[in-house]
Amino acid sequence: MPRLALSDDFVADLISLQRPVQKEVGDAIQMFRSLTVPQLHASKGMHLEKLERSRDPRIRTIRVTRSYRGVLLAPDDGSDLFTLLRVAPHDEAINWACKRAYSVNGATGGLEVRNVEALEQMETYFETKAVAAPARLFEQHSDTVLRDLGIDDQVLRLARVCVTADDLAVMAPPMMPADQYEVLEYLSAGCSAEDVWEQLIASRGQTVRTAEDRPSVSLTEAILNTSDRIVEVSGPGELERILTEDFTRWRVFLHPAQRRYAYHPGFNGPAQVTGGPGTGKTVVALHRVRHLLRTGRKDDRILLTTFTNAMAAALRDSLALLLGEADAHLLERVEVTTVDSLAARVVREARGSAPRPLSAASEKGAWTRAAAREDLPWSEQFLAQEFRNVVLAQGLRTPEDYLRCVRRGRGTQVGRVQRARLWRVMERFTTDLASRDSATYTQLCDQAARILADSGPRYRHVVVDEAQDLHPAQWRVLRACVAPQADDMFLVGDPHQRIYDSRVSLRSLGVHVRGRTSRLRLNYRSTEEILRWSSALLDGQQVGRLGEDDDDDGGRDSLRGYRSELHGRVPAARGHTTQDKELSALVEQIRTWSEQDGVKLSEIAVCARFNTLVDAVIARLRREGTAAVAVKDDPGPGTSGVRVATMHAMKGLEFRCVAVVGVTSAVLPFAPQVTPAEVDPVQHQQDLLAEHCLLFVACTRARDALAISWSGQRSPMLDPVAD
Ligand SMILES: Nc1ncnc2c1ncn2[C@@H]1O[C@H](COP(=O)(O)OP(=O)(O)OP(=O)(O)O)[C@@H](O)[C@H]1O
């Protein structure tokens, strides 16, 4: 029986077909799979046909229905893995097939396709055009350098006649082979050949630097190396799922960098994946859970955590979708929750009840009460930070511990006498809360971590999404949930999206990821225009690496190489004289998106720094006859209406169009949220960075379109993108 793989183009064709045609395609595939290779070649029903005009001798068509043809890549080296490339009406399929040629990329080992006919025409055109040009785009890179990066003969000739980056852009995939185009795009953007090697080639597992020393890669190997665009149908169940279940690309096609970590056979300890917004970190976490479920023992339990209850619910749904009906029974071995909910449950189970979590407003009041009898030089904000970021972060138990500790991440000196006074206030704070049967979430985590450390691990694996925002006490809960061993913890997160105040040294918490880290760079969510614009908001900001806050000097993370293959309009940023005018413009913008661009209202989001503006937006939209709902009211997917949320509530979400409103100097940065530099200069920098990250998170939720607005004084945080 021949083996069968499906390309992403084929799957995209298939889902666009009418149901009855889809069924016929399914039947044709079943028939294909029931034959031997010789039977297949002889079958009259399949009508496996070589095309006379085809540029690639391995390309065949097969009859799918009376009017539809499948286009197939048939191996000519005696191997048996066939790839379905397209399914389309007869003439379209033939026309497409005749112009394509498939080849194995010499550096990545992946299978690539090109429109060979169009590229030949380009070569003639650009050769003439380049004759008089004083300089060529890639002249500083030798042929050897380009070949070592996987550039083949035809693409090399094309590269040599490019004068500007625009010339190259004309030949973008699907005309030029995707992996080679990416290399040239990077070089034309000024990256060094070394950078390109690191980011695009070595990251896909290639270790041999020079082209001529590399062993050749067979067609079958190349197909299997192309997991982001081709999937092998491993069994009848798998095919059924792809054909019948609601198709979502991320379930089937993973970028090689995603697959390498998601399906790694086994890490010898905690592993970590980072990457900018929309690079598919959550997708990797979900696939990792599936891999661990499928390969683990029957009684292995997995904890999958994220940041909010709403995100946990969405993650559970996505996991169910990924597992499909065939693996649905595995779901019962996974607990999807937030660390805070888990901690509350652990405390409740151990003590019979858990203290009521304290709101931020009540916490301030509690600090005022605790400090009432002392004439202290510190504000409630300082006290809360000292308690959270020193005492709870380090799990300090006694006044002696506090006297001796290094107050990492705090920018002020506090002497022995002052520490003794501070400890007394903190003790009063905790006793007061205990008497009211209440506690902060961080206290709850601190208690839960201690209970778990005594009672022992509860899970075989812990998988953590949104890892950048966890507090050390939350990490202690997670660390105590699983015994240190192979594949114990798998973390995904992005330090550029850290919007809560937590400084963490994973090393000191017993989570050692060194040698087991990977970074994703391809954004699947937003257009390149949105991504560039949003990334510029963080220009000049020093973002530390995930979980390395103990590294005071180096240890910087960066968005280098972060990119998207999607394109669209450049984000619009507009100021207005009054809020009323800003909201009028917002109403118009939403009408344009919905009526002209055909975007469903539920795929449009508006976000603001605070709930007051969120409420005002909802009221205004409704008054103007546009349905609008608050994200905090948890509208289900069936509810129509524009989604409106605070920037914090946008974490982890995505929408086709996003309007960020009220980006004024009064709220971004929001002064009360930023510790004054004279109170604590280190904390001041961190708070400011969190404000920048917040705006970055809000903007990177947009897939196709992003509009930013303000009334009155524009936020200085928009300076890097100002006209
Ligand atoms: N391999 C893939 N193929 C197609 N789409 C993908 C792939 N990986 C991720 N996506 C899509 O990209 C979008 C972003 O993915 P995901 O939410 O996993 O990214 P993320 O890195 O966790 O984002 P963020 O950090 O911004 O929350 C989603 O729509 C997801 O379905």
The ligand as a MOL file (V3000), in Angstrom:
LIG
                    3D

  0  0  0     0  0            999 V3000
M  V30 BEGIN CTAB
M  V30 COUNTS 31 33 0 0 0
M  V30 BEGIN ATOM
M  V30 1 N 1.8750 25.8220 12.9260 0
M  V30 2 C 0.8750 26.6740 12.8190 0
M  V30 3 N 0.1580 26.7440 11.6730 0
M  V30 4 C -0.8620 27.6010 11.5490 0
M  V30 5 N -1.2730 28.4470 12.5010 0
M  V30 6 C -0.5960 28.4250 13.6610 0
M  V30 7 C 0.5070 27.5540 13.8870 0
M  V30 8 N 0.9650 27.7850 15.1250 0
M  V30 9 C 0.2030 28.7500 15.6610 0
M  V30 10 N -0.7370 29.1280 14.7820 0
M  V30 11 C -1.7770 30.1480 14.9650 0
M  V30 12 O -1.1440 31.3630 15.3540 0
M  V30 13 C -1.9090 32.0430 16.3150 0
M  V30 14 C -1.0780 32.2840 17.5440 0
M  V30 15 O -0.7710 31.0420 18.1550 0
M  V30 16 P -0.5670 30.9290 19.7280 0
M  V30 17 O -1.7170 31.5340 20.4430 0
M  V30 18 O -0.1840 29.5280 20.0440 0
M  V30 19 O 0.6880 31.8780 19.8490 0
M  V30 20 P 1.4030 32.3910 21.1730 0
M  V30 21 O 2.8460 32.4440 20.8390 0
M  V30 22 O 1.0030 31.5580 22.3400 0
M  V30 23 O 0.7820 33.8520 21.2480 0
M  V30 24 P 0.7880 34.9530 22.4320 0
M  V30 25 O 2.0770 34.8300 23.1650 0
M  V30 26 O 0.6740 36.2330 21.6770 0
M  V30 27 O -0.4190 34.7050 23.2730 0
M  V30 28 C -3.1450 31.1830 16.5660 0
M  V30 29 O -4.1920 31.6230 15.7320 0
M  V30 30 C -2.6960 29.8100 16.1370 0
M  V30 31 O -3.7660 28.9950 15.7140 0
M  V30 END ATOM
M  V30 BEGIN BOND
M  V30 1 1 1 2
M  V30 2 1 2 3
M  V30 3 2 2 7
M  V30 4 2 3 4
M  V30 5 1 4 5
M  V30 6 2 5 6
M  V30 7 1 6 7
M  V30 8 1 6 10
M  V30 9 1 7 8
M  V30 10 2 8 9
M  V30 11 1 9 10
M  V30 12 1 10 11
M  V30 13 1 11 12
M  V30 14 1 11 30
M  V30 15 1 12 13
M  V30 16 1 13 14
M  V30 17 1 13 28
M  V30 18 1 14 15
M  V30 19 1 15 16
M  V30 20 2 16 17
M  V30 21 1 16 18
M  V30 22 1 16 19
M  V30 23 1 19 20
M  V30 24 2 20 21
M  V30 25 1 20 22
M  V30 26 1 20 23
M  V30 27 1 23 24
M  V30 28 2 24 25
M  V30 29 1 24 26
M  V30 30 1 24 27
M  V30 31 1 28 29
M  V30 32 1 28 30
M  V30 33 1 30 31
M  V30 END BOND
M  V30 END CTAB
M  END
